[in-house]
Amino acid sequence: MMQSIFSKKYLFIVLILMAGGFELYVFNEMRHPNVSLHYRLYYIEKKLAFWDHGKTLLYPRATAYKEIEMKRFLSRQGWLVENNITYATKQAGSLYFEAENIQEYRGKLTLGLATQTVQKLTPKLNHTPLQQQIISEEGIVEFFFDPTLLVDNTINQIEFEFTNEANDNTTQSIKLMSFKIE
Amino acid sequence: MRAQAWKKILWIFLSSRVLIVFSAWFGNQYIDPVRLDFRDAFCRMDCTWYMDIISHGYQLAPSGLRDGGAANWAFFPLFPKIVSFISYLSMVPALYVGYLLNSVLFFFGLYFLFVYVKKAYDEKIAMTSVLLMAFSPYSLYFSTFYSESMFFLLFILVFVFADQGKWVEAGLFAALLSATRPLGVMIVFPMLIMGLKQVGLKNLIFFKTEDVYKVWFALVIAPLGLFAYIHFLYLHTGDAMAFSHIQIAWHRYVQNPFRLLIGGLMQPIASYGFYTTIATVGGLLITLMLFLKKRYAEFSFMVLAIFIPLSTSLVAMPRYIFTLFPTYMLLALFVDRSTYLKNIMVFILMIGLLFLSVSWVMGEWYTR
């Protein structure tokens, strides 16, 4: 009788250890997802506004991204999307993109912008402010930066900071129409 | 006595299912202007996702819903896989197997609800719990292709066996429960409370009796169903928590549940937001009363079953609350004091069930 209780006890201990071991192993898998950058940014970190139907978030290279195509780079916060036209609002909008082989980049950011009023725009690349530019109408604006500001093989961020220079009551917003980084 | 109870439960079960099928058929034939095929009209919302799992397996990349960001891995595998297996063996289409299996499991769930509540209180209250649950408007979900019945049956089986001190069985059913729906794993909390009540804190910590090993065994194997699924998801998608992360496609984000409730109360009275908020407040009151009645195991599960989904959205809250057995156990305690009150309650529930069954086949949004 005593022996039977002991053998049952040890059986339960072995089973508990086995189940617990498996659960610890799976815990480790939970902590280390093996997913594309786009998946991580959209589903796990919830930084992007749109899921791009299973594609990975590739670096835009020298290609200009316009409106709908650009949606995949938009941050979840800060953008108002209406009729497939994108607006940055409350200065909280960002663009996220992946960089690879940063030595190939010459450090030029080209933005197609439109504004309702005169605004001073200061983009920030990975939190470092670039030059300020005054924008007053629809057009192309270029910014130059040190390519070493880019981070290789991971996420890079462009934030938009702008102030109303006209001192009027127009709502501060900026329409982003195209985006090119080279 | 037991045979009589079986018969009575079977009668309650069959009459409630006839009410659902008849009102749904009537709605489909004479009210719904779209008039889908009746068999398909009964398959709404999650049912289509379960059918997708059966037809195509788990997706490799998200592509569902309007934004293309949803995937069927939000839905746990146990129920669709069993349906798929039975359908394969019987050659009966999976959709019909799903409807039938869900209904049959509900019947057994009602029987074990009777067993559990009879032991906790008495036979009369137990039968009233069965009656209220069978005719609840949300019991509709126990007969369409949803995992509700499997969840209910396994949930009540864990309570029945844990209550009887049969911890190995309770643990095995809990492991299956955690592979049925995301909330299933939360069964470990009521199990812990029941275990503590039976063996005591000191014994549980210092492993003083053989029973303690069984309790620990049950508690450790309870999450195995969930862990097996998330291990599969890691191998399949690279993200072990994909079932949780994909909730973003259904606009479920972590939010302050109290802010959601206050926001819901501010909505127009005729809106879904207001209705689901009132149902949630009702669920919270029931939960509070369970605590006051010292039903701590049921209370702990109800708290988790309400606050976990509520911390992401108000959507579907009535279904989450009114498909849980402690709700009906508590309501039975309340209405069983007077036959008049009980009859009024059952009548109101029947009207609700009739209305929801018609609305369901018409695809109305408020049936969620």
Interface residues (C-beta under 8 A of the other chain):
Chain A: I5 K8 K9 F12 I13 L15 I16 A19 G20 F22 E23 Y25 V26 E29 M30 P33 N34 V35 Y39 Y42 Y43 I44 K46 F50 W51 H53 G54
Chain B: A61 P62 S63 D67 G68 G69 E210 Y213 K214 W216 F217 V220 I221 P223 L224 F227 I230 H231 Y234 T237 G238 D239 A240 M241 A242 H245 I246 I248 A249 Y253
